[in-house]
Amino acid sequence: MILIHEKALRGQTRMGWLDSQHTFSFGAFNDPARMGFGNLRVLNEDHIAPGSGFAPHNHASMDILTYVIDGALRHEDSEGNVSEIHAGQMQLMSAGDGIRHSEWNASDSAPAHFLQIWMIPDQPGGRPAYGETDLPEEGDVVLAGGKGSAALLPLRSNSQLELRRFKTGDQFTLAPDTDNRRFVHLLDGLADAEGERISAGDALQMPVGETTTLTWHSDGAVLLFTMPTPNQR
């Protein structure tokens, strides 16, 4: 059965400098029915005030993707990587057997708006790694994927993350897939799916074998996660 994750029902963390909405359980938000889906463990939509950010902290055995929607972020980590990423860019930090990093709004005057996505690797540990990429301004693209994928960034699981873009009147049909679970997060636009009107921040959780069609009432875009069932890894 397809589950619609309504943005209004997301968990929330507010602490002055941070406004974060959680699709899945995170921090103080604990919903046993929303503990992640397949390799997708965290999907947070974050707004950070100017000159603020996450102080140095540790991660291990997680692929952490940052998709910048507006503004800019400054990244520093214990592997010596220092970078600044802007709207239209994406970064991947594979934490491996352990890494320490910080993430700050790179501006003292403008807020930063981004998605933080955590993907569980197929195997824990390994050497930490970092990468970033520009996103094409038009068309569809495989943003991240497993070994052998033509993706822009390499995941440590046999998963795939795509950016799909649509025009008003388009219909996007996901046919039944007997090997993979899929998750559709709306980045922008307005569409109908499963008898509901959905918009940016809403998402569709699709178990193996399910099908759905999104009918677009405006230009829009989604992040499409495709994740194998355990026996397909």
C-alpha positions as CSV (number, residue, x, y, z in Angstrom):
1,M,0.0,0.0,0.0
2,I,1.3,3.4,-0.9
3,L,1.8,5.8,2.0
4,I,1.5,9.6,1.4
5,H,3.9,11.5,3.7
6,E,2.1,14.8,4.2
7,K,4.4,17.7,4.8
8,A,2.0,19.0,7.5
9,L,2.6,15.8,9.5
10,R,6.4,15.9,9.5
11,G,8.3,16.2,12.7
12,Q,9.9,19.6,13.5
13,T,12.9,20.9,15.3
14,R,13.1,24.6,16.1
15,M,16.0,26.1,18.0
16,G,16.2,29.8,17.0
17,W,18.9,29.4,14.3
18,L,17.4,26.2,12.8
19,D,14.0,25.2,11.5
20,S,14.0,21.6,10.4
21,Q,11.2,19.3,9.1
22,H,11.6,15.6,9.4
23,T,9.9,13.1,7.0
24,F,11.3,10.2,9.2
25,S,12.0,9.9,12.9
26,F,14.9,12.2,13.9
27,G,16.1,13.7,17.1
28,A,13.2,14.3,19.5
29,F,10.7,13.3,16.7
30,N,10.0,9.6,17.2
31,D,7.3,7.9,15.2
32,P,7.6,4.1,15.1
33,A,5.8,4.1,11.7
34,R,8.3,6.5,10.2
35,M,11.8,5.0,10.9
36,G,13.0,5.2,7.3
37,F,12.3,3.3,4.2
38,G,14.7,0.9,2.6
39,N,18.2,2.5,2.5
40,L,16.6,5.9,3.1
41,R,16.9,6.7,6.8
42,V,16.7,10.5,7.0
43,L,15.1,13.2,4.9
44,N,15.2,16.6,6.6
45,E,14.3,19.9,5.1
46,D,16.4,22.5,6.9
47,H,16.4,26.3,7.1
48,I,19.5,27.8,8.8
49,A,19.8,31.4,9.9
50,P,22.6,33.6,8.6
51,G,26.0,32.9,10.3
52,S,24.7,29.8,12.0
53,G,25.1,26.0,11.6
54,F,25.9,22.6,12.9
55,A,29.0,22.6,15.1
56,P,31.5,19.7,14.6
57,H,30.0,16.3,15.2
58,N,30.6,12.7,14.3
59,H,29.1,10.3,11.8
60,A,29.8,6.7,10.8
61,S,28.5,4.1,8.3
62,M,26.2,6.6,6.5
63,D,26.1,8.3,3.1
64,I,25.0,11.9,3.8
65,L,23.7,13.9,0.8
66,T,23.1,17.6,1.0
67,Y,20.9,19.2,-1.8
68,V,21.1,23.0,-1.6
69,I,17.8,24.7,-2.6
70,D,18.7,28.3,-1.7
71,G,21.7,30.0,-0.2
72,A,25.1,28.5,0.5
73,L,26.7,26.1,3.0
74,R,30.3,25.8,4.2
75,H,31.5,22.2,4.9
76,E,34.6,21.2,6.9
77,D,35.6,17.7,7.9
78,S,38.3,15.7,9.7
79,E,39.6,14.4,6.4
80,G,40.7,17.9,5.4
81,N,37.9,18.7,3.0
82,V,36.8,22.4,3.1
83,S,34.2,23.6,0.6
84,E,31.3,25.9,-0.1
85,I,28.3,24.7,-2.0
86,H,25.5,26.8,-3.4
87,A,22.0,26.5,-4.7
88,G,22.1,24.2,-7.7
89,Q,24.8,22.0,-6.2
90,M,24.9,18.8,-4.2
91,Q,27.4,17.2,-1.9
92,L,28.0,13.6,-0.7
93,M,29.9,12.7,2.5
94,S,30.4,9.0,2.9
95,A,31.1,8.7,6.6
96,G,32.7,5.2,6.4
97,D,34.3,4.1,9.6
98,G,34.1,7.5,11.1
99,I,34.3,11.2,10.2
100,R,33.8,14.5,12.1
101,H,32.4,17.5,10.2
102,S,30.6,20.8,10.5
103,E,28.0,22.5,8.3
104,W,27.4,26.3,8.4
105,N,25.4,28.9,6.5
106,A,28.1,30.5,4.4
107,S,26.3,33.9,4.5
108,D,26.1,36.4,7.3
109,S,23.0,38.0,5.7
110,A,20.9,35.4,3.8
111,P,19.3,32.1,5.1
112,A,20.2,28.7,3.7
113,H,17.6,26.2,2.6
114,F,18.6,22.6,1.9
115,L,17.7,18.9,2.1
116,Q,19.7,16.6,4.3
117,I,19.4,13.0,3.1
118,W,21.0,10.0,4.9
119,M,21.3,6.7,3.0
120,I,22.4,3.5,4.7
121,P,25.3,1.7,3.0
122,D,25.0,-2.0,2.1
123,Q,28.2,-2.6,4.2
124,P,29.3,-0.6,7.2
125,G,32.7,1.1,7.6
126,G,35.3,1.8,4.9
127,R,37.4,4.9,4.3
128,P,35.5,8.2,4.5
129,A,35.0,10.0,1.2
130,Y,33.7,13.4,0.0
131,G,32.4,14.7,-3.3
132,E,30.2,17.4,-4.8
133,T,28.6,18.2,-8.1
134,D,26.8,20.9,-10.0
135,L,23.2,20.0,-11.1
136,P,22.2,20.5,-14.7
137,E,19.7,23.3,-15.1
138,E,17.4,21.3,-17.3
139,G,16.3,17.7,-17.9
140,D,16.5,14.6,-15.7
141,V,19.7,13.3,-14.1
142,V,20.9,10.4,-11.9
143,L,22.3,12.3,-8.9
144,A,23.7,9.4,-6.9
145,G,24.0,5.7,-7.4
146,G,25.8,2.5,-6.6
147,K,28.8,0.9,-8.1
148,G,28.7,0.9,-11.9
149,S,26.1,3.6,-12.1
150,A,26.4,6.6,-14.3
151,A,25.4,8.8,-11.4
152,L,27.1,12.2,-10.6
153,L,27.9,10.9,-7.1
154,P,28.8,7.4,-5.9
155,L,26.6,5.8,-3.2
156,R,27.8,2.8,-1.1
157,S,24.6,1.0,-1.6
158,N,22.9,-0.5,-4.7
159,S,20.4,2.4,-4.6
160,Q,19.7,5.3,-7.0
161,L,18.6,8.9,-6.5
162,E,17.2,10.7,-9.6
163,L,16.1,14.3,-10.2
164,R,13.1,14.3,-12.5
165,R,11.5,17.5,-13.9
166,F,8.0,18.0,-15.3
167,K,5.9,20.5,-17.2
168,T,2.3,21.5,-16.6
169,G,0.1,18.7,-18.0
170,D,2.7,16.0,-17.8
171,Q,1.8,12.5,-16.4
172,F,4.5,10.6,-14.6
173,T,3.7,6.9,-14.2
174,L,5.8,4.5,-12.0
175,A,5.1,1.0,-13.3
176,P,5.1,-1.9,-10.8
177,D,8.7,-3.0,-9.8
178,T,9.1,-6.4,-8.3
179,D,12.7,-5.8,-7.2
180,N,12.8,-2.3,-5.7
181,R,11.1,0.0,-3.3
182,R,10.7,3.6,-4.4
183,F,10.2,6.9,-2.7
184,V,9.1,10.1,-4.4
185,H,9.8,13.5,-2.7
186,L,8.3,16.6,-4.3
187,L,10.8,19.4,-4.6
188,D,8.5,21.8,-6.4
189,G,5.2,22.1,-8.1
190,L,1.6,20.8,-7.7
191,A,0.4,17.4,-8.7
192,D,-2.4,14.8,-8.2
193,A,-1.5,11.3,-7.0
194,E,-3.4,8.5,-5.3
195,G,-6.5,10.7,-5.3
196,E,-4.7,13.5,-3.4
197,R,-3.4,16.9,-4.3
198,I,0.3,17.0,-3.4
199,S,3.0,19.8,-3.4
200,A,6.5,20.6,-2.4
201,G,7.5,18.7,0.8
202,D,4.9,15.9,0.3
203,A,6.2,12.4,-0.6
204,L,5.0,9.0,-1.7
205,Q,6.3,5.8,-0.1
206,M,6.0,2.9,-2.6
207,P,6.6,-0.7,-1.5
208,V,7.6,-3.4,-4.0
209,G,5.1,-4.0,-6.8
210,E,3.1,-0.7,-6.3
211,T,2.3,1.7,-9.2
212,T,1.1,5.3,-9.2
213,T,0.7,8.2,-11.6
214,L,1.5,11.8,-10.9
215,T,-0.5,14.3,-13.0
216,W,1.1,17.7,-12.9
217,H,-0.9,21.0,-12.6
218,S,2.2,23.1,-12.8
219,D,5.9,22.8,-13.6
220,G,7.5,20.7,-11.0
221,A,10.4,18.4,-9.9
222,V,10.8,15.3,-7.7
223,L,13.6,13.3,-6.1
224,L,13.0,9.7,-7.0
225,F,14.7,7.1,-4.7
226,T,15.0,3.5,-6.0
227,M,16.2,1.0,-3.4
228,P,16.5,-2.8,-3.8
229,T,14.8,-5.2,-1.5
230,P,17.3,-7.1,0.8
231,N,17.5,-10.1,-1.5
232,Q,18.3,-7.9,-4.5
233,R,21.4,-6.2,-2.9
